[in-house]
Structure formats: C-alpha cells, structure tokens
Amino acid sequence: MGNGPSIFVRTPQEHLEYMWRNPSPLAHSCPPGHVRVYLLPEWTRGKNPMKEPWAALKNDFALEPTGELDLKKVKGKWALERCSAIDLERMQPFEEKCKGRLSLLALQVLADSKGIVWMYEPTPSEDTVSIRADRLRIVRQYDAAVERILDATLGRISKLLDNGVVGESVSHHYPEYSGVDPGLPDVRTLGTTDGDKTSAALYQQQRQLILFAALLFLFFSGALGRYAQFGRDLALGW
C-alpha cells in the first residue's frame, strides 16, 4: 500500500504543509474498526508529543481483522522510511513485539485519553535524506517555473493593454470629411489600406488580450490552479 521515500511522492514535511494549507478535520470520533494516529515527522525522546498537536500528521487507519495495525499503512500514507509508536507513559519509543505491527492490546495501552496513538519517524537514512533533498530541489524548480509563466502572462497582458489603448486613441483622431475638393486626392481613399491594417492588428491584439484575461481569470478562480495541482500530483505526487 502506498509508496516509500521517493522523488515522486510528498515528504512528511510536505504532507504537513499541505495539511496546514488545506485543513480537513477528521471526524469527531474514529470510525469502528479504525485507529486514529497522530504522527510527528520529528520527535525528541522525553518530550511530550501531545503539546504539539499542530505539528502532527493525522489520519484514521483501518485495522486488520485481528485488530492489529499494519504499520505499512502508516508508512505508505506519508512516505516514511520507518515509523514507531511513542510510549506516553515513559516518553520513549515503543518496541513492538511483532515487527511492523501493533497488536490490539498494544494500541489500547499506547492510546491517550482520546484514543489517539502517537507515532513519529525515527531519523531516516542518508539515502532517504538525499532523496528528499532532490525532491525539494525539483519541487522548487517547478514552483519557480509556474511563477515565471504567471509573470510572463501578466507582462503580456500589460503590453497588450498599452498597445490597445494607444491604437484606440490613434484611431479616434483619423480625420473625417463630409466632402472632398475635386482637385485634391481623397484622404479617406488613401488611408483605407493603412486603416484596415491598423484595425486588423488592433482586433488581433484585442483577441489576444481577451484570451490572456480569460486565462488569468481562470488561474485566480482556481481552475488553472487545479490543473497545475493535477500536474503536480501526476508528476511529483504533490
């Protein structure tokens, strides 16, 4: 179930940041056949984890038919290399008898007064630290690219607005004649070709302006933001 540490999946820190930006509170009570887990990406032995609920990842995990919790579900949910339960009585890591599983009795002993089992990720290996650092670099490059695209779009809209205003103001100053001196060239006839070209260029700019304005509107309304989010989910697990 799920994935271990990889550049294609969120790190525990990214999961935590996402939880802060997109709060989705758990149900008031844990569903039957589940256990509520609060996991700290970092924890110091001897420190009471219940004083920092805001720093914990939260989820309800389904128990096995035997009542056990398979820790693979926890590791897969948040891309952890390892995870360990916290013994709240001794404020130290809990050593499970069956590696990779917590029995129903252990869950009952470890749970706090609200039925929450607290866990943490032990110090990851150098390989995992390196993988997460590579992912962070890629994600930052992605964010920078999206920002550059947005800046370029805003710059293009500004340029088109300036051109549109200038073109419109010039077009309003074309001379209009009710009659023409037979001995002079018809000014309206001479300016027809240039006027058509100016109008066509202005029309094209206006179309581009409308397109960019629509794209910008979609971006701020969340549509393009969702597409970017989807792309990030697809490419980076974000």
C-alpha positions as CSV (number, residue, x, y, z in Angstrom):
1,M,0.0,0.0,0.0
2,G,1.3,3.5,-0.8
3,N,4.9,4.4,-1.5
4,G,8.1,4.7,0.4
5,P,10.5,7.7,0.2
6,S,10.8,8.8,-3.5
7,I,11.2,12.0,-5.5
8,F,7.7,11.2,-6.9
9,V,5.9,11.3,-3.6
10,R,5.5,14.0,-1.0
11,T,7.8,14.1,2.0
12,P,6.3,14.1,5.5
13,Q,7.1,17.8,5.8
14,E,5.2,18.4,2.5
15,H,2.2,16.4,3.8
16,L,2.3,18.6,6.9
17,E,2.4,21.9,4.9
18,Y,-0.4,20.6,2.7
19,M,-2.5,19.8,5.8
20,W,-1.9,23.4,7.1
21,R,-2.9,25.0,3.8
22,N,-5.9,22.7,3.2
23,P,-7.3,21.9,6.6
24,S,-9.6,18.9,6.6
25,P,-10.5,18.0,10.1
26,L,-11.1,14.3,11.0
27,A,-14.5,13.2,12.2
28,H,-15.3,13.8,15.8
29,S,-14.8,10.1,16.6
30,C,-12.8,7.4,14.9
31,P,-14.9,5.0,12.7
32,P,-15.4,1.5,14.0
33,G,-12.5,-0.9,13.1
34,H,-10.1,2.0,12.8
35,V,-7.4,3.7,15.0
36,R,-6.6,7.4,15.0
37,V,-2.9,8.1,14.5
38,Y,-1.0,11.3,15.1
39,L,2.5,11.2,13.7
40,L,5.3,13.7,14.3
41,P,7.8,13.9,11.4
42,E,10.4,14.8,14.2
43,W,10.3,14.0,17.9
44,T,12.8,14.2,20.7
45,R,12.8,11.4,23.3
46,G,11.4,12.6,26.6
47,K,9.3,15.4,25.1
48,N,5.6,15.2,25.5
49,P,4.2,14.9,21.9
50,M,0.7,15.9,23.0
51,K,1.9,19.5,23.5
52,E,2.4,19.9,19.7
53,P,-0.8,18.5,18.0
54,W,-0.4,21.2,15.3
55,A,2.9,19.5,14.2
56,A,1.4,16.1,13.8
57,L,0.1,14.4,10.7
58,K,-3.4,12.9,11.3
59,N,-5.3,10.0,9.9
60,D,-7.6,7.1,10.7
61,F,-6.2,3.7,9.7
62,A,-8.2,0.6,9.2
63,L,-7.3,-2.3,11.5
64,E,-6.6,-5.8,10.4
65,P,-9.3,-8.5,11.1
66,T,-7.2,-9.5,14.1
67,G,-7.4,-5.9,15.5
68,E,-3.8,-5.2,14.7
69,L,-2.5,-2.1,12.9
70,D,-0.2,-2.9,10.0
71,L,2.5,-0.1,10.1
72,K,2.9,-0.4,6.3
73,K,-0.3,1.5,6.0
74,V,1.2,4.4,8.1
75,K,4.5,4.4,6.2
76,G,2.7,4.2,2.8
77,K,0.3,7.0,3.7
78,W,3.1,9.6,4.4
79,A,6.1,8.1,2.5
80,L,8.0,7.1,5.7
81,E,11.1,5.0,5.8
82,R,10.2,3.8,9.3
83,C,7.7,4.7,12.0
84,S,7.5,3.9,15.6
85,A,4.8,4.4,18.3
86,I,5.5,6.6,21.3
87,D,5.1,5.2,24.8
88,L,3.4,8.2,26.5
89,E,4.0,6.8,30.0
90,R,7.8,6.7,29.6
91,M,8.1,9.2,26.8
92,Q,10.2,6.9,24.7
93,P,9.8,4.8,21.6
94,F,7.7,1.7,21.9
95,E,9.2,-1.6,20.8
96,E,6.6,-3.7,19.2
97,K,6.9,-7.5,19.8
98,C,5.8,-8.3,16.2
99,K,7.9,-6.1,13.9
100,G,5.8,-4.0,11.6
101,R,2.5,-4.5,13.5
102,L,0.9,-3.2,16.7
103,S,-1.5,-5.6,18.4
104,L,-4.9,-4.6,19.7
105,L,-3.6,-4.7,23.3
106,A,-0.6,-2.5,22.4
107,L,-2.9,0.0,20.7
108,Q,-5.1,0.1,23.8
109,V,-2.1,0.7,26.1
110,L,-0.5,3.3,23.8
111,A,-3.6,5.4,23.2
112,D,-4.1,8.6,25.1
113,S,-7.3,9.6,26.8
114,K,-8.9,10.4,23.4
115,G,-7.9,7.1,21.9
116,I,-5.2,8.6,19.8
117,V,-2.0,6.6,19.2
118,W,1.1,8.9,18.8
119,M,3.9,8.0,16.5
120,Y,7.0,9.5,14.9
121,E,9.5,8.9,12.2
122,P,12.9,7.8,13.5
123,T,15.9,9.6,12.0
124,P,15.9,8.5,8.3
125,S,18.9,7.0,6.5
126,E,21.3,9.1,4.4
127,D,19.7,7.7,1.2
128,T,16.3,8.9,2.3
129,V,17.6,12.3,3.3
130,S,19.3,12.6,-0.1
131,I,16.1,11.6,-2.0
132,R,14.0,14.1,-0.1
133,A,16.6,16.8,-0.8
134,D,16.5,16.0,-4.5
135,R,12.7,16.2,-4.5
136,L,12.7,19.5,-2.7
137,R,15.0,20.9,-5.3
138,I,12.7,19.6,-8.1
139,V,9.6,21.0,-6.4
140,R,11.2,24.4,-6.0
141,Q,12.1,24.5,-9.7
142,Y,8.6,23.6,-10.6
143,D,7.2,26.3,-8.4
144,A,9.6,28.8,-9.9
145,A,8.6,27.8,-13.4
146,V,4.9,28.3,-12.6
147,E,5.7,31.7,-11.2
148,R,7.7,32.7,-14.3
149,I,4.8,31.7,-16.5
150,L,2.4,33.7,-14.5
151,D,4.7,36.8,-14.6
152,A,5.1,36.4,-18.3
153,T,1.3,36.2,-18.7
154,L,0.8,39.4,-16.7
155,G,3.5,41.2,-18.6
156,R,1.9,40.2,-21.9
157,I,-1.5,41.4,-20.8
158,S,0.1,44.7,-19.7
159,K,1.7,45.1,-23.1
160,L,-1.5,44.4,-24.9
161,L,-3.4,46.8,-22.8
162,D,-0.9,49.5,-23.6
163,N,-1.0,48.8,-27.3
164,G,-4.8,48.6,-27.3
165,V,-5.1,52.0,-25.6
166,V,-2.6,53.6,-28.0
167,G,-4.2,52.0,-31.0
168,E,-7.7,53.1,-29.9
169,S,-6.6,56.7,-29.2
170,V,-4.9,57.0,-32.6
171,S,-7.9,55.6,-34.4
172,H,-10.1,58.3,-32.8
173,H,-8.0,61.0,-34.4
174,Y,-8.5,60.0,-38.1
175,P,-9.9,63.0,-39.9
176,E,-13.5,62.8,-41.1
177,Y,-14.6,64.8,-44.2
178,S,-18.1,65.5,-45.4
179,G,-16.9,66.5,-48.8
180,V,-13.7,66.5,-50.8
181,D,-12.1,69.1,-53.0
182,P,-12.2,67.7,-56.6
183,G,-8.7,68.9,-57.2
184,L,-7.2,67.1,-54.2
185,P,-6.7,63.4,-53.5
186,D,-9.4,61.7,-51.4
187,V,-7.8,61.4,-48.0
188,R,-10.3,58.6,-47.0
189,T,-9.4,56.6,-50.0
190,L,-5.6,56.9,-49.4
191,G,-5.9,55.8,-45.8
192,T,-8.1,52.9,-46.4
193,T,-5.4,50.3,-46.7
194,D,-3.4,51.5,-43.7
195,G,-6.6,51.9,-41.7
196,D,-7.6,48.3,-42.5
197,K,-4.2,47.0,-41.4
198,T,-4.3,49.0,-38.2
199,S,-7.8,47.8,-37.4
200,A,-6.8,44.2,-38.1
201,A,-3.8,44.4,-35.9
202,L,-5.8,46.0,-33.2
203,Y,-8.5,43.4,-33.5
204,Q,-5.8,40.6,-33.2
205,Q,-4.4,42.3,-30.1
206,Q,-7.8,42.6,-28.6
207,R,-8.4,38.9,-29.2
208,Q,-5.1,38.0,-27.5
209,L,-6.0,40.3,-24.6
210,I,-9.3,38.6,-24.1
211,L,-7.6,35.2,-24.2
212,F,-4.9,36.2,-21.7
213,A,-7.5,37.9,-19.5
214,A,-9.6,34.7,-19.5
215,L,-6.6,32.6,-18.7
216,L,-5.7,34.9,-15.8
217,F,-9.3,34.8,-14.6
218,L,-9.2,31.0,-14.6
219,F,-5.9,31.0,-12.8
220,F,-7.1,33.1,-10.0
221,S,-10.5,31.4,-9.8
222,G,-8.7,28.1,-9.2
223,A,-9.3,26.4,-12.5
224,L,-5.7,26.6,-13.7
225,G,-4.5,26.2,-10.1
226,R,-6.3,22.9,-10.1
227,Y,-4.7,21.9,-13.4
228,A,-1.3,22.7,-12.0
229,Q,-2.2,20.8,-8.9
230,F,-3.2,17.8,-11.0
231,G,0.0,18.0,-13.0
232,R,2.0,18.1,-9.7
233,D,0.0,15.2,-8.4
234,L,0.8,13.3,-11.6
235,A,4.5,14.2,-11.8
236,L,5.6,14.7,-8.3
237,G,2.9,13.2,-6.1
238,W,2.0,16.7,-4.9
